[in-house]
Amino acid sequence: MSDYMKKTDLYGKIWIWTAVVIISMVPVAICLYYDAWPSGTAVLKGLLGVAPIYWTVGVIEVITYTPMLGVGGTYLAFVTGNLTSLKAPSALNAMENAEVTPGSEEGEVISTLAIATCSIVTTLVLVVGVCLLTVVSPILDSPVLAPAFDNILPALFGGLAVVYVSKNWKLAITPLIFMVILFLCVPSLASSVGVLVPVGVVIALIAARIMYKKGWV
């Protein structure tokens, strides 16, 4: 398993930096093709507006999701993207069905396989969607389906919450109450659910530590 972890870490770093280079080359290729280069000041102003947020969220997500997804799952999820809404729920559900613990050797393997399968299925669905775009666009844009698409993320995490809250309701009650009060007081935060997931994790850890010290769990 140690050799597996070392190789996974090596290949993961290679793929992460390969993805960074490929993504960075997209705007470079566009600039080369059109021979239009933005000024350094404009690029810096743009980065100052968004980079601090993305860097902060990126660091927090790595700390939050790595213990759950494992080494291989984390690298694969961050390279393929859509981590919060697809990869994490898939991995957690697979480990739940396989009755393995996140962070264990079995959990590492199951999580990686689940995320890999999710990535393949997502890619196939996207290919089919692109090929049938003209056919499915009127259906997807239908006002009848709009509420469903607006609630995909809550539906995913709601299904997972039923399982995990029922098993660890003492640990879940504190972050649950905090988030309910927060969203009721500041409804505009509903668009920042992904950013608030790490906040809920921190609150849960602190509450769990306090309850453990008091002998409640």
N, C-alpha and C positions, 0 to 999 in steps of 0.2 A: 504493500500500500504506500510505503514511503517513496518507492521508485515511481509509482503511479502519480503521486502528488507532485514530485519534482518535474516529471515530464509534462503534466497538465499545466503547471505554473509556467514552464518554458513556452509551450505551444500557445497558452493563453496570452502571454505577453506579446508573442509574435503576431497573433491575430488582432489584438487590441491596437497595436501600433500600425499594423497594416491598414486597419479600418480608419485610423486617424489620418494616415497619409492619403488614402483614397478619397475620404470626405473632403480633405483640404484641397485636393487637386481639382475638385469640381468647379469652384469659383475661379481657380487659376486657369483651367481649360477654357472657361467662358470668356475670361479676360483676354486670353491669347487669341481666341477665335475672332472676337469682335475688336481686338486691339484697343480696348478701353480699360484703363486701370484707375481705380479710385485713389485719391490722395491718402497719404499716411494719416493725416489728421482726421479725415472722415472715418477711416477704419478704426482708429483709436477711440473716437467718440462713440461709435457704434458698440465697440467692445465694452467700454466703460459702463454702458447702460444695461448690458445683459450678462457679461462674463462673470461678475461677482455672484450673481444669483445662481447661474448654472454650476460654477465651481463649488459653491457651498452645498447645493443640493446633491451634486455628484459625490462629494466626500461623504455626506451624511448617508446617502443611499448605499454606498459601498460598506460602510460600517453597519448599517441596518440589515441589509440583505445577505451579506456573505455568510454569517452564522446559520442562516436558514437554508441557503441554496448550495453551500459548499463551494469548493474551489472551482471545479469544472463548470458547475451550473452558473456561478457568478460570471466567469469569463464569457461563457456562451450567451448568457442573458444580456450582458452589457454590449456585446458585439452585435447581436441581432436586434436589440431594442425592444420597446413595448414591454418593459419589465414589470411595471406595476399592474397593468391591466391584463396581461397574458402569462408571462413567464413565471412570476411568483405564484399566482393561483394554481397554475398547472403543476409546478413542483410540489407545493404543499399538499394538493389533493392526491398526487401520486404517492407521496410518502405516507399520507394518511391511509390510503387504500392498501399499501404494502405493509402497514403497521411497523414502520421504521422511524427512528428518531432523527430529526434534523441535526447535522453535525457529526453523526456516526458514519462509519465506513459504508454501511448499507445505504444510509441516507444520501451520502455523496454520490453513489452510483445511480440510485433511483432518481435523484434530482437532476443529474446530468442527462439521463435518458429522457426524462419527461420534458425538459426544456428543449432538447434536440428534436424530439418528436413534435413539440409545439411549433418550433421554428419551421420545420419541414411542412407541416400542415398549413401554417399561416402563409408560407410562400406559395404553396399550391393554390390556396384560396385566392390569393392576390393575382396569380396568373390567370385563373379562371375568371376572376372579376374583371381584369383588364380586357381579356378577350371578349367578354360578354357585356362590356360597359354600356354600350348603346341600348342593350336589351334590358339590363337591370336598373339603369339610372332612373327611369320614371318610377320604378317600384321603390327604390331606396329614398328618393326625394318625396315620396308620398307623405302628406301631413299626418296620415294615420299612423305611420311608423316612426315619426319624429320623436314622440315621447319614449319609445323603446330605446332608440339610439342614445338619447340623453341620459339614460339610466343604466347603461351597460356596466360601467365601473361599480356603482353601488350594488348592482345585482350580483356581480362576481364576488365582491368582498362580503356581501350579505350572506351568500351561500356558505362561504368559508367560516364566517363568524358564527353561524348557528352551530357548527361542529365544535369549534374551538372554545366558544364561550360556554357551551353546555358542559364541557369537560373541565374548564378552569374559570368558572364564573367569579370566584373570589379575586383572581388576578385581572379579569377583564372589566370588572365593575368600575374601577377608578378611571381608566382612560375612556371608557364608554360614557360615563357621566360628564367628564371634562369636555369631550368632543361634542356631545349633545348640547351642553350649555354654550360652548364656543360658537357653534353653527347657529344656534337660536339668537345669540346676541349679535353675531356678525355673519349674516347670510351670504355676503359677498365672498367669503372664504370657500364656498362650495366649489369654486373653480380652481382651487389650489389643494385639492385632496391629496395629490401625489406628494406635495411638499410636507403636508401635515402628518403623513404616515410615520416618518421618523420621530416626529414630536410625540405621537402616541406611544411609540416604542419606548422612548425615554421615560415617559410618565409611568408606563407599565413596569419598567425595570425598577424605578424608584419605589413605587407602591409595593411591588413584590418583595423588595429588600426590607421595607419597613414591616410588612406582614410576617415575613420570615423571622425577623428579630423578635417580634411579639408572640411568635408561635401560632399564628392564625392559619398558616399554610404549611 
